[in-house]
Amino acid sequence: MVSLSMLPQESPSSPGQDAGASESEALPTQAVDNVEMPLPSSPQTFFLGSLLTLAVLAAVYVASSIILPVVLAFVLQLILQPAVDLLERIGLPRTVGALLAILLVVGALVGFVAALSVPAASWAEKLPDGLPRLETHLVVLKRPIEALQKVVQQAEHVADSPGKKEPTVSVRRDLGLTGVLFAGTRAVLDGLFTTVLVLYFLLVAGDIFLRRIVEVLPNFADKRQAVDIFQQIEADISAYLLTITAMNGAVGIATAAAMYLCGLGDPLLWGAAAFLLNYVPILGPLLGTVIFLLAGMLSFDSLWWALLPAVLYFCIHLAEGETLTPMLLARRFTLNPVLIILSLVFWFWMWGVPGAILAVPMLAILKIVSDRVRPLKALGHVLEG
């Protein structure tokens, strides 16, 4: 890794410069903030910046099948890079260390999916027998749903009544369920192959990109700023992902134990579901609450007992999401919660579930860069919680 000690040292400052620095430190906070967070004053700059942002987002959306695996590989590289560096320090070649780290991750993922396949299949077999029980629990909502359907039908009738149009015949090519599943599986496998390939060469290359950027930058201040941004991103994002993974594991274990105690069955499946859903802030736990509510209604005859799995899961998430995780991450991440929600919704629309998982790390990277690049400091201040 390129460290600050590898860069050339600055020449010592003169007494006049020290006096100027002390005078700037003595300025009021408001004046310093105005100097450090400049806003674009030219309408042309703002307009061109907006056009550039829209063009980049359009390119990211159109080329999502290529860009998403690359972004995922860069994020995974932040996690696996310290392990590869450690293996290199103990004498293992970097190419072998990178391959070993990737094989361990892929093997863990395959084992995780294989372990969940059996309980998931058993629940698929139980589903037809549990549907009558679910209908019994949802009988309270039957009348409101029927009333809503009547209102929708009346609205459609009123909308169609003014002008009678000839019926149109639409021809749609349906690939069938097998074709859809094959196309989806192929897209996932292509994305995984691209991610693994890019990740391997990123781990083998190490900090070669940072070294080349430092060599290209013209002066010492820019070189030091580039190293500082890279080190901060690597430290903060790695700490975030490792902390979230550890907390998600604790949530999964607690959820599995709670589901076993309340008699839901297949605690491994529910613990894994809680572990995966917790990677998506806010939206993931909400979806998990709905899933556990439906699972309880499919499993138990009593309505109050059917609500217990969802209540237990919600309490576990409340204890983790409102106390433990914020306490562990408060020093590194103070992001605006409203912007977190908007980022989740936006990246889920752009890239689906992987985009929702990557939304917070990408927002944190944007804040780290904005806090250290002077023209973007106003944006970094807006992103702060």
PALO-526404 format. One record per residue (C-alpha): y, z, x; residue in one letter. Coordinates in Angstrom, 2 decimals. Each point is the difference from the previous one (the first is absolute). Layout:
! residues N
SITE        v        w        u  code
SITE        Y        Z        X     A
...
This chain:
! residues 385
SITE        v        w        u  code
SITE     0.00     0.00     0.00     M
SITE     3.49    -0.73     1.18     V
SITE     1.86     3.28     0.43     S
SITE     3.65     0.71     0.55     L
SITE    -0.73     1.01     3.57     S
SITE    -1.09    -3.61     0.76     M
SITE     3.45    -1.34    -0.83     L
SITE     2.80    -0.23     2.57     P
SITE     2.29     2.99     0.03     Q
SITE     3.62    -0.21    -1.09     E
SITE     2.75     0.59     2.48     S
SITE     1.58     3.45    -0.25     P
SITE     2.99     0.15    -2.28     S
SITE     3.46     0.67     1.25     S
SITE     2.06     3.09    -0.90     P
SITE     2.10    -2.18    -2.30     G
SITE    -3.06    -1.10    -1.87     Q
SITE    -1.12     3.63    -0.39     D
SITE     3.40     0.91    -1.39     A
SITE    -0.18    -2.88    -2.43     G
SITE    -3.46     1.09    -1.10     A
SITE     1.18     3.58    -0.55     S
SITE     2.97    -1.26    -2.01     E
SITE    -2.29    -2.14    -2.18     S
SITE    -2.25     3.01    -0.56     E
SITE     3.02     1.99    -1.08     A
SITE     0.88    -2.53    -2.72     L
SITE    -0.58     1.02    -3.61     P
SITE    -3.40    -0.76    -1.45     T
SITE     1.43    -2.42    -2.55     Q
SITE     1.72    -2.07     2.70     A
SITE    -3.16    -0.15     2.10     V
SITE    -2.03    -1.04    -3.03     D
SITE     2.48    -2.78    -0.75     N
SITE    -0.35    -1.27     3.55     V
SITE    -3.82     0.28     0.10     E
SITE    -0.69    -1.59    -3.40     M
SITE     2.01    -3.23    -0.17     P
SITE    -0.18    -2.11    -3.14     L
SITE     0.26    -3.81     0.02     P
SITE     3.62    -0.86    -0.72     S
SITE    -0.41    -3.77    -0.14     S
SITE    -1.28    -1.49    -3.29     P
SITE    -1.65    -2.80     1.97     Q
SITE    -2.03     2.54     2.00     T
SITE    -1.17     1.77    -3.14     F
SITE    -0.83    -3.29    -1.74     F
SITE    -1.93    -1.41     2.97     L
SITE    -1.85     3.29     0.46     G
SITE    -1.02    -0.02    -3.67     S
SITE    -1.22    -3.59     0.28     L
SITE    -1.98     0.83     3.14     L
SITE    -1.62     3.00    -1.73     T
SITE    -0.97    -2.09    -3.03     L
SITE    -1.39    -2.75     2.24     A
SITE    -2.09     2.49     1.99     V
SITE    -1.36     1.63    -3.18     L
SITE    -0.84    -3.42    -1.47     A
SITE    -1.85    -0.95     3.18     A
SITE    -1.84     3.34    -0.03     V
SITE    -1.06    -0.59    -3.61     Y
SITE    -1.12    -3.59     0.51     V
SITE    -1.83     0.68     3.28     A
SITE    -1.45     3.36    -1.10     S
SITE    -3.54    -1.06     0.90     S
SITE     1.10    -0.26     3.65     I
SITE     2.82     2.56     0.29     I
SITE    -1.79     2.87    -1.77     L
SITE    -2.97     0.11     2.45     P
SITE     2.42    -0.17     2.94     V
SITE     2.13     2.89    -1.34     V
SITE    -3.15     2.01    -0.71     L
SITE    -1.21    -0.68     3.54     A
SITE     3.30     1.23     1.48     F
SITE    -0.20     3.23    -2.05     V
SITE    -3.64     0.60     1.00     L
SITE     0.95    -0.66     3.61     Q
SITE     2.38     2.97    -0.14     L
SITE    -2.94     2.23    -0.92     I
SITE    -2.61    -1.39     2.40     L
SITE     2.27    -0.57     3.02     Q
SITE    -0.16     3.63     1.25     P
SITE    -3.81    -0.05    -0.20     A
SITE    -0.20    -3.25     1.98     V
SITE     2.44     1.39     2.61     D
SITE    -2.18     3.11     0.32     L
SITE    -3.14    -2.08     0.52     L
SITE     1.82    -2.05     2.63     E
SITE     1.09     3.14     1.86     R
SITE    -3.60     1.22     0.24     I
SITE    -1.06    -3.30     1.60     G
SITE    -1.10    -2.18    -2.91     L
SITE     1.39    -3.57     0.09     P
SITE     2.66    -0.64    -2.60     R
SITE    -1.90    -2.88    -1.59     T
SITE    -3.08     2.20    -0.48     V
SITE     2.09     2.94    -1.25     G
SITE     1.77    -2.15    -2.60     A
SITE    -3.31    -1.46    -1.18     L
SITE    -1.54     3.49    -0.23     L
SITE     2.92     1.37    -2.02     A
SITE    -0.13    -2.90    -2.46     I
SITE    -3.78     0.28    -0.37     L
SITE     0.32     3.70    -0.78     L
SITE     2.60    -0.69    -2.70     V
SITE    -1.96    -2.88    -1.53     V
SITE    -3.24     1.98     0.13     G
SITE     1.63     2.97    -1.72     A
SITE     1.40    -2.31    -2.71     L
SITE    -3.37    -1.68    -0.59     V
SITE    -1.79     3.35    -0.13     G
SITE     2.63     1.33    -2.41     F
SITE    -0.48    -2.94    -2.39     V
SITE    -3.79     0.19     0.26     A
SITE     0.00     3.72    -0.79     A
SITE     2.10    -0.60    -3.12     L
SITE    -2.02    -2.93    -1.32     S
SITE    -2.84     2.16    -1.40     V
SITE     2.12     2.46    -2.05     P
SITE     2.26    -2.85    -1.18     A
SITE    -3.05    -1.90    -1.27     A
SITE    -1.28     3.10    -1.79     S
SITE     3.33     0.44    -1.79     W
SITE    -0.06    -3.66    -1.01     A
SITE    -3.37     0.64    -1.62     E
SITE     1.34     3.09    -1.82     K
SITE     3.02    -1.84    -1.38     L
SITE    -1.62    -1.52    -3.15     P
SITE    -1.41     3.40    -1.03     D
SITE     3.38     1.69     0.44     G
SITE     2.09    -2.44    -2.03     L
SITE    -0.77     1.65    -3.39     P
SITE     1.06     3.34     1.45     R
SITE     3.22    -1.57     1.27     L
SITE     0.74    -1.47    -3.43     E
SITE    -0.50     3.44    -1.55     T
SITE     2.54     1.53     2.36     H
SITE     2.50    -2.81    -0.59     L
SITE    -0.25     0.07    -3.81     V
SITE     3.32     1.85    -0.08     V
SITE     1.69    -3.09     1.45     L
SITE    -1.71    -2.45    -2.33     K
SITE     2.61     0.01    -2.78     R
SITE     3.06    -0.36     2.31     P
SITE    -1.73    -2.89     1.80     I
SITE    -0.79    -1.76    -3.29     E
SITE     3.60     0.44    -1.17     A
SITE     1.25    -1.46     3.28     L
SITE    -2.33    -2.97    -0.37     Q
SITE     1.34    -0.69    -3.50     K
SITE     3.59     0.07     1.25     V
SITE    -0.87    -2.44     2.81     V
SITE    -1.76    -2.34    -2.44     Q
SITE     2.98     0.06    -2.38     Q
SITE     2.38    -0.73     2.88     A
SITE    -2.13    -2.96     1.08     E
SITE    -0.09    -1.28    -3.60     H
SITE     3.80     0.19    -0.30     V
SITE     0.43    -1.75     3.33     A
SITE    -2.31    -2.85    -1.00     D
SITE     1.29    -0.49    -3.57     S
SITE     3.37    -1.85     0.54     P
SITE    -1.46    -3.11     1.52     G
SITE    -3.51    -1.29    -0.40     K
SITE    -1.27    -1.55     3.15     K
SITE    -3.00    -2.19     0.47     E
SITE    -2.86     1.85     1.62     P
SITE    -0.34    -0.80     3.64     T
SITE    -3.28    -0.26     1.76     V
SITE    -0.09     1.49     3.43     S
SITE    -2.72    -0.80     2.46     V
SITE    -0.78     2.68     2.52     R
SITE    -2.49    -0.14     2.76     R
SITE    -1.97     3.19    -0.01     D
SITE    -2.01     0.66     3.09     L
SITE    -1.94     2.75    -1.73     G
SITE    -0.55     3.55     1.19     L
SITE    -2.08    -1.07     2.98     T
SITE     2.67    -2.43     1.19     G
SITE     2.77     2.58    -0.34     V
SITE    -1.99     2.63     1.88     L
SITE    -0.90    -2.49     2.73     F
SITE     3.63    -1.10     0.41     A
SITE     1.20     3.62     0.13     G
SITE    -2.70     1.03     2.47     T
SITE     0.77    -2.95     2.24     R
SITE     3.73     0.83     0.02     A
SITE    -0.75     3.64     0.89     V
SITE    -2.38    -1.00     2.79     L
SITE     2.51    -2.50     1.40     D
SITE     2.68     2.69     0.02     G
SITE    -2.30     2.53     1.67     L
SITE    -1.04    -2.50     2.67     F
SITE     3.64    -0.85     0.77     T
SITE     0.92     3.68     0.12     T
SITE    -2.85     0.87     2.38     V
SITE     0.73    -2.99     2.24     L
SITE     3.73     0.74     0.29     V
SITE    -0.66     3.73     0.41     L
SITE    -2.40    -0.58     2.89     Y
SITE     2.46    -2.10     1.99     F
SITE     2.84     2.43    -0.76     L
SITE    -2.08     2.87     1.39     L
SITE    -1.00    -2.03     3.06     V
SITE     3.60    -1.11     0.66     A
SITE     1.31     3.56    -0.23     G
SITE     3.75     0.18     0.57     D
SITE     0.37    -3.53     1.38     I
SITE     2.43    -0.99    -2.80     F
SITE     2.20     3.01     0.70     L
SITE     0.02    -0.75     3.72     R
SITE     1.06    -3.60    -0.61     R
SITE     2.74     1.10    -2.40     I
SITE     1.30     2.53     2.52     V
SITE     0.03    -2.67     2.71     E
SITE     1.94    -2.44    -2.20     V
SITE     2.69     2.41    -1.21     L
SITE     3.20    -0.34     2.05     P
SITE     1.16     3.56     0.70     N
SITE    -1.37     3.49     0.46     F
SITE     1.23     1.31    -3.36     A
SITE    -1.89    -2.68    -1.91     D
SITE    -3.14     0.55     2.07     K
SITE     0.11     3.73    -0.62     R
SITE     0.63    -0.52    -3.70     Q
SITE    -3.01    -2.33    -0.33     A
SITE    -2.30     2.52     1.73     V
SITE     1.38     2.84    -2.12     D
SITE    -0.57    -1.92    -3.26     I
SITE    -3.54    -0.96     0.98     F
SITE    -0.93     3.52     1.08     Q
SITE     1.48     1.52    -3.15     Q
SITE    -1.83    -2.45    -2.26     I
SITE    -3.28     0.60     1.79     E
SITE     0.35     3.78    -0.08     A
SITE     1.27     0.35    -3.58     D
SITE    -2.24    -2.55    -1.68     I
SITE    -3.09     1.21     1.85     S
SITE     0.81     3.59    -0.96     A
SITE     0.62    -1.04    -3.59     Y
SITE    -3.24    -1.94    -0.38     L
SITE    -2.13     2.63     1.73     L
SITE     1.58     2.81    -2.04     T
SITE    -0.43    -1.90    -3.26     I
SITE    -3.62    -0.82     0.87     T
SITE    -0.75     3.65     0.78     A
SITE     1.66     1.18    -3.23     M
SITE    -1.77    -2.70    -2.01     N
SITE    -3.30     1.19     1.46     G
SITE     0.82     3.54    -1.09     A
SITE     0.90    -1.26    -3.47     V
SITE    -3.26    -1.95    -0.18     G
SITE    -2.08     3.04     1.00     I
SITE     1.83     2.27    -2.46     A
SITE    -0.35    -2.57    -2.79     T
SITE    -3.72    -0.47     0.68     A
SITE    -0.55     3.76    -0.10     A
SITE     2.01     0.34    -3.23     A
SITE    -1.89    -2.82    -1.71     M
SITE    -3.32     1.51     1.06     Y
SITE     0.96     3.42    -1.37     L
SITE     1.16    -1.38    -3.34     C
SITE    -3.20    -2.02    -0.38     G
SITE     1.41    -3.53     0.13     L
SITE    -2.71    -1.22     2.38     G
SITE     0.09    -2.32     3.04     D
SITE     2.56     2.09     1.93     P
SITE    -0.15    -2.41     2.97     L
SITE     1.32    -2.84    -2.16     L
SITE     2.87     2.03    -1.43     W
SITE     0.93     1.47     3.36     G
SITE     0.13    -3.50     1.50     A
SITE     2.10    -1.25    -2.92     A
SITE     2.48     2.85     0.49     A
SITE     0.06    -0.69     3.77     F
SITE     0.85    -3.69    -0.46     L
SITE     2.46     0.40    -2.88     L
SITE     2.02     2.56     1.95     N
SITE     1.04    -2.69     2.49     Y
SITE     2.32    -1.42    -2.69     V
SITE     2.71     2.61    -0.61     P
SITE     0.79     0.98    -3.60     I
SITE    -1.64    -3.04    -1.61     L
SITE    -3.43     0.71     1.48     G
SITE    -0.26     3.59    -1.31     P
SITE     1.23    -1.14    -3.42     L
SITE    -2.76    -2.61    -0.13     L
SITE    -2.46     2.62     1.22     G
SITE     0.96     2.35    -2.83     T
SITE    -0.71    -2.76    -2.53     V
SITE    -3.34    -0.78     1.65     I
SITE    -1.11     3.64    -0.04     F
SITE     1.15     0.33    -3.59     L
SITE    -2.14    -2.96    -1.06     L
SITE    -2.95     1.25     2.07     A
SITE     0.21     3.40    -1.68     G
SITE     0.13    -1.56    -3.46     M
SITE    -3.02    -2.16     0.81     L
SITE    -1.99     2.99     1.24     S
SITE     0.78     3.00    -2.25     F
SITE    -0.17     0.49    -3.76     D
SITE     2.69     2.68    -0.18     S
SITE     3.55    -1.35     0.26     L
SITE     1.29     3.03     1.93     W
SITE    -2.89    -0.21     2.47     W
SITE     0.63    -3.74     0.34     A
SITE     3.60     0.72     1.05     L
SITE    -1.10     2.40     2.76     L
SITE    -0.74    -2.61     2.77     P
SITE     3.44    -1.60    -0.39     A
SITE     1.70     3.43    -0.03     V
SITE    -1.85     1.10     3.14     L
SITE     0.83    -3.24     1.82     Y
SITE     3.66     0.26    -1.01     F
SITE     0.20     3.61     1.25     C
SITE    -1.58    -0.99     3.34     I
SITE     2.45    -2.85     0.42     H
SITE     2.91     2.24    -1.00     L
SITE    -0.94     2.54     2.67     A
SITE    -0.36    -2.72     2.63     E
SITE     2.81    -2.35    -0.94     G
SITE     2.68     2.59    -0.73     E
SITE    -0.67     2.61     2.68     T
SITE    -2.34    -0.85     2.90     L
SITE     0.81    -3.64     0.78     T
SITE     3.82     0.32    -0.35     P
SITE    -0.12     3.07     2.25     M
SITE    -1.93    -1.90     2.69     L
SITE     2.08    -3.20    -0.17     L
SITE     3.46     1.42    -0.68     A
SITE     1.05    -0.13     3.66     R
SITE    -0.88    -3.67     0.42     R
SITE     0.54    -1.56    -3.41     F
SITE     2.91     0.63    -2.35     T
SITE    -0.08    -3.16    -2.11     L
SITE     1.84    -0.51    -3.27     N
SITE    -2.59     0.60    -2.77     P
SITE     1.62    -2.59    -2.30     V
SITE    -0.28    -2.64     2.70     L
SITE    -3.62     1.03     0.61     I
SITE    -0.80    -0.75    -3.65     I
SITE     1.85    -3.32     0.13     L
SITE    -1.76    -0.89     3.25     S
SITE    -3.40     0.81    -1.52     L
SITE     0.66    -2.14    -3.06     V
SITE     1.45    -2.87     2.01     F
SITE    -2.75    -0.21     2.64     W
SITE    -2.70     0.46    -2.62     F
SITE     1.44    -3.05    -1.76     W
SITE     0.15    -1.88     3.28     M
SITE    -3.36     0.91     1.56     W
SITE    -1.95     2.04    -2.54     G
SITE    -1.75     3.24     1.01     V
SITE     0.34    -0.61     3.80     P
SITE     3.75    -0.44    -0.52     G
SITE     0.22     3.33    -1.84     A
SITE    -1.86     1.70     2.86     I
SITE     2.29    -1.56     2.62     L
SITE     3.21     0.58    -1.98     A
SITE     0.86     3.45     1.41     V
SITE    -0.83    -0.82     3.66     P
SITE     2.11    -3.18    -0.18     M
SITE     2.87     1.93    -1.61     L
SITE    -0.25     2.64     2.74     A
SITE     0.04    -2.70     2.71     I
SITE     3.09    -1.54    -1.59     L
SITE     1.74     3.38     0.06     K
SITE    -0.93     0.65     3.65     I
SITE     1.41    -3.38     1.04     V
SITE     3.11     0.40    -2.19     S
SITE     0.80     3.42     1.45     D
SITE     0.03    -1.41     3.53     R
SITE     1.71    -3.37    -0.49     V
SITE     3.72     0.46    -0.56     R
SITE     0.59    -2.81    -2.57     P
SITE    -2.88     1.38    -2.13     L
SITE     0.90     3.69     0.09     K
SITE     1.52    -0.14    -3.48     A
SITE    -3.34    -1.24    -1.33     L
SITE    -1.81     2.79     1.83     G
SITE     2.34     2.53    -1.62     H
SITE    -0.79    -1.41    -3.45     V
SITE    -3.75     0.20     0.69     L
SITE     0.24     3.66     0.97     E
SITE    -1.23     2.61    -2.47     G
